[in-house]
């Protein structure tokens, strides 16, 4: 790091002279940060990110679909692991083409308007095989995730291939990468030199955005040294999964793993929820719909909003936003299976769920209300019911305040109504509030809502924008709960209730008070009073979820009624929507005042003007799909490799006598598939011995990972199958955890003749290295031992 004086001199030497009119030459955006938030080109940004993995959706055309859905759902960023194993089939060989084209993936994210948090590991975990380590790394000397020379050479080579791709997609280079994550959940080890070297390699490869990492488990110990010691990252983050992974008991599980409030690890950087629970792995085979129930909207409302208003975090990444599929032996077998749906907001089949609706409600709010990027603890409003609490924060510059209305007992399931007495910049106000079970509401007061002044409200803000010469705001609350909104005017405004039951009054002090019950969608038009017009849309959770906001070059557009709005374009009095429609129904568009025509999906939609000033029409549903009849089936004989006469002369001989695996064979040779370069998928073995006729059985042992098995043939006769082992113990009593004993049928073997054993071993994937322990990561796959009962004849 340069001395301050030299740094100042360098900075001064780069100043640009003002151009005519006070403008300056365009400069590349820079990512900076302080105690409160990230800043991109000096502008504070609240990051709402969804984790998505390109390798779990191996279709570049579908990347766009998922990323557009995340953008439409209120996310402004994605976080993505880059899987070393997915790109490197053997040492020194890398593939970044086709479904592995991460350059294309990052371009797709940029076009979707999403920032990117890049996470290249080297270790990623992510329930991937080997935790993202290529299986050939098991044959490299030295403990992984340390400064061991063999491992160091290997991971540096990976970083020098992936880092330059990430570097050219940083925001300062025309891309959208804003953070670089070094390693992953490295609190389990203390090799600071290794952590520092990852960052040094990144900087050497052109990474200039802030470097972060995601800590877990004991964030206060290892992370506390990062402020001054080697390995320190600039913006440390924390992982939090307060709802656990008990999908089988989704109805009764509620926050067993803590309060779920992101810790602030450094006072000079923002609080960063680097991985906040957005679903769950299904290690108990309950099904991912149950995991979606476990982490559904009630969990999201209470825990996500508590995290925002208690810790003041402004960096959120939810794991997962879209889970996808473990194609091609991608899974780490002991925790997951072929599906990685994860109970996420977008299903494995790319369908939207009620969780998506809640993400959208919260995401739109976070992006619309800028003062959230900078808050400090504030005096909480007073409630007249001890069952209800309302911790608060305030922006020190705008003085906007935020209160979180929830049950004082987070396990409470009752419905409680209270009056909130809240002292705000414009006065002290009484607001009716209601909390039903695990619900939670973020209320806003003292806020410049576009050209309006929102003094206080017991409704939540979905979004607001200046559209068609007026402010349009959508507020909402729980169905049947009371609501009140107070707006400030210099003089009595004109109020028209266009629909719904809304009562209003104006006080001489300048307060326009609206009172209502959250039900359906009420519409109120306010004009005059010294401010520009306001269209206030008051709804419920359900009606708020029907709205979509899209920003276009012609201004923001608000849409109600379609299943999705991907983008909007306004030109020549026409609003064009790229939108999905799951069924025929109403579509309503709030757009520029001059817009009179609507095109949805390339087709014109007849519209009429409503009293709300919007365009209203109907869209058809999707066309019916007819699947063709499947005919012309063909079949082929299975498993020719099991036949005694199969030609295996080109196969690799299992003749190694040493191995890097900590699990050593009881007798040579080494049979582990990894030692011979066969790392993934089902692997055939063929062995031969000279029969004596006294053989009674074949004894085998194999390690496959959870749910794996192996099948055995002798002289072409199928003998059966056995379950493969899951965890071996290099130092204990279970070095061969997948035994199988197969009886030899009478008369099958003839004395003096060559007998052939054929074994097909499933490799379900490799152990991760979460604890940086080679005894786990380097456990073999494939056969561990083979012998013939009743014979001492060697097997080749």
Secondary structure, DSSP 8 states (H G I E B T S, - for coil): ---HHHHHHHHHHT-----GGG--------EEE-SS-EEETTEEE-EEEEEE-GGGS--HHHHHHHHHHHHHTT--EEEEE--HHHH-SSTT----SGGG-HHHHHHHHHHTT-EEEEE--S---TTBGGGG--GGGGGSSS-TTTT-HHHHHHHHHHHHHHHHHHHTTBGGGTS-EEEEE-SSSGGG---HHHHHHHHHHHHHTT--SEEEEEE-S-TTTTGGGGGTSTT--SEEEEEE-TTTT-GGGTTT---TT---------TTS--EEEEEESS---TT---HHHHHHHTSHHHIIIIIHHHHHHH---EEEEEEEE--B--TT-B-TTT--SB--TT-SB-TTS-B-HHHHHHHHHHHHHHH-GGGGS-EEE---EESSTTEEEEEEE-TTT--EEEEEEESSTT--SEEEEEEEEEETTEEEEEEEEEETT--EEEEESEEETTEEEEEESSEEEEEEEETTEEEEEEEE-TT-EEEEEEE-SS--EEEEEES-EEEEE-TTSEEEEEEE--S-EEEEEEETTEEEEEEEEEEHHHHTTEEEEEETTEEEEEESSSEEEEEEEETTEEEEEEE-SSSEEEEEE--TT--EEEETTEEE-EEE-TTS-EEEEE--------------------GGGSTT---TTS--------SSSS--SSSS--BGGGGT--SS-EEEEEEEE--S---EEEEEEE--TT-EEEEEETTEEEEEEE-BS---TTSS-S---EEEEE--TTSS-TTSEEEEEEEE--------TT--HHHHT---EEEEEEEET------
